[in-house]
Amino acid sequence: MRGAIQKLTIGTYKDSDYERRIKVGAFKAFINPTGFSMTYKTKYNSDQADGNSKPNLGYTSSAAPDLQLEFLFDGTGVTEANSGIKLINKIKGKSFAKTAVTKQINDFYKATGELEGSIHKPYNVILNWGSFEFKGVLSELTIEYKLFDNEGQPLRAIGKATFSESTSPKLAGKIEDKQSPDLTHKRTVQDGDTLPLMTERIYGDSKYYLEVAKVNKLVNFRQLIPGQDLYFPPLEKVS
């Protein structure tokens, strides 16, 4: 038996920690996108020494990736099961109702781009589609209206949306588990660990072990207990 088609859904959150959820399914696509694209950007400086014909680009940073999606907003009813087959719809007792394109667009924009007064910004969102998940904010939306009824009301439109990844430093640290000395690290003491050795791993230099001992209020840093949690603050705070 084939499983039901999983629709792309959007959940709303107050901030980029994604802990304070507003609504699980603030928007659900009537028709799934045919695909999506991801854009990754790496920034380099373009300094070029005098007398040198070719630049030596230096890495600056990696920008957050962007997600591009096209949503089809349809008000003709073709997305309904057995659409246009009146006899089957009647037998199944199915009411053939059309959801206005303008309402679909408004629902989408309310979930993703509309200014929410209580938090003074649009919501952060999580997009889920099968196993795919993306956390971020709507950065751009273009609506192309394609079909109209006799009264000039839109019956079909395409929404071209760009979402930019947005995660708080707290969440990013959990996700990436970066080893950078510019971040606070929590480490669990293992058998054989010493404070100078652990400090060497984090900062690349063991000389900061006394400062780390002070931060963790260690009475005797020479006797670490396996299973004990230690915190290693950003490098500038121990320098």
DAHUWO-V273652 format. One record per residue. N is the residue number from 1. RES is the residue in one letter. BURIAL is 1 if it has 16 or more other ideal C-beta (glycine too) atoms within 10 Angstrom, else 0. Layout:
BEGIN
n = <N:N>
res = <RES:RES>
burial = <BURIAL:BURIAL>
END
This chain:
BEGIN
n = <1:2:3:4:5:6:7:8:9:10:11:12:13:14:15:16:17:18:19:20:21:22:23:24:25:26:27:28:29:30:31:32:33:34:35:36:37:38:39:40:41:42:43:44:45:46:47:48:49:50:51:52:53:54:55:56:57:58:59:60:61:62:63:64:65:66:67:68:69:70:71:72:73:74:75:76:77:78:79:80:81:82:83:84:85:86:87:88:89:90:91:92:93:94:95:96:97:98:99:100:101:102:103:104:105:106:107:108:109:110:111:112:113:114:115:116:117:118:119:120:121:122:123:124:125:126:127:128:129:130:131:132:133:134:135:136:137:138:139:140:141:142:143:144:145:146:147:148:149:150:151:152:153:154:155:156:157:158:159:160:161:162:163:164:165:166:167:168:169:170:171:172:173:174:175:176:177:178:179:180:181:182:183:184:185:186:187:188:189:190:191:192:193:194:195:196:197:198:199:200:201:202:203:204:205:206:207:208:209:210:211:212:213:214:215:216:217:218:219:220:221:222:223:224:225:226:227:228:229:230:231:232:233:234:235:236:237:238:239>
res = <M:R:G:A:I:Q:K:L:T:I:G:T:Y:K:D:S:D:Y:E:R:R:I:K:V:G:A:F:K:A:F:I:N:P:T:G:F:S:M:T:Y:K:T:K:Y:N:S:D:Q:A:D:G:N:S:K:P:N:L:G:Y:T:S:S:A:A:P:D:L:Q:L:E:F:L:F:D:G:T:G:V:T:E:A:N:S:G:I:K:L:I:N:K:I:K:G:K:S:F:A:K:T:A:V:T:K:Q:I:N:D:F:Y:K:A:T:G:E:L:E:G:S:I:H:K:P:Y:N:V:I:L:N:W:G:S:F:E:F:K:G:V:L:S:E:L:T:I:E:Y:K:L:F:D:N:E:G:Q:P:L:R:A:I:G:K:A:T:F:S:E:S:T:S:P:K:L:A:G:K:I:E:D:K:Q:S:P:D:L:T:H:K:R:T:V:Q:D:G:D:T:L:P:L:M:T:E:R:I:Y:G:D:S:K:Y:Y:L:E:V:A:K:V:N:K:L:V:N:F:R:Q:L:I:P:G:Q:D:L:Y:F:P:P:L:E:K:V:S>
burial = <0:0:0:0:0:0:0:1:1:1:1:1:1:1:0:1:0:1:0:0:0:1:0:0:0:1:1:0:1:1:0:1:0:0:0:1:0:0:0:0:0:0:0:0:0:0:0:0:0:0:0:0:0:0:0:0:0:0:0:0:0:0:0:1:0:1:1:0:1:0:1:1:1:1:1:0:0:0:0:1:0:0:0:0:0:0:0:0:1:0:0:0:0:0:0:0:0:0:0:0:1:0:0:1:1:0:1:1:1:0:1:1:1:0:0:0:0:0:0:0:0:1:1:1:1:1:1:1:1:0:0:0:0:1:1:1:1:1:1:0:1:0:1:0:0:0:0:0:0:0:0:0:0:1:1:1:1:0:1:0:1:1:1:1:1:1:1:0:0:0:1:1:1:0:0:0:0:0:0:0:1:0:1:0:1:0:0:0:1:0:0:0:1:0:1:1:0:1:1:0:0:1:1:0:0:1:0:1:1:0:1:1:1:0:1:1:0:1:0:0:1:0:0:1:0:0:0:0:0:1:0:1:1:0:1:0:0:1:0>
END
